């Protein structure tokens, strides 16, 4: 007998980045597998257990870097 894994959006922080393991089809959009912020995904992705928490990042990669272009110097 398999153990059912119940998941819901409240298990994750609102701004947390999670991994969508499979395609998630909704009437308005198709979500491809990849990394998403919890608030971007529909509830059905969590209910169907298509979402995984990402492992913590160690070392220098743990620092969040500014991805915006640096300001132009004159």
C-alpha positions, 0 to 999 in steps of 0.5 A, a space after each residue: 500500500 502506498 503512502 499518499 503525500 498530501 501537499 498544499 501551498 501553505 507548506 511553502 513560504 510565499 516567495 520561496 522558489 520551488 521546482 515543478 517536476 512535470 507539466 501542469 495544465 490549467 484552463 488558462 495556461 500550461 506550466 512547463 517543468 522548472 523553477 517557479 516562485 510559489 505564488 506563480 503556480 496554481 493550487 492544483 500543482 501543489 494538490 497533485 504533488 507536482 512541486 518539490 522544495 529545492 535543497 538549500 544552496 551551500 557555499 558562494 552560490 548561496 549569495 543572491 547576486 544582483 542580476 540587473 545591469 550595472 548603471 552606466 558610468 559617464 
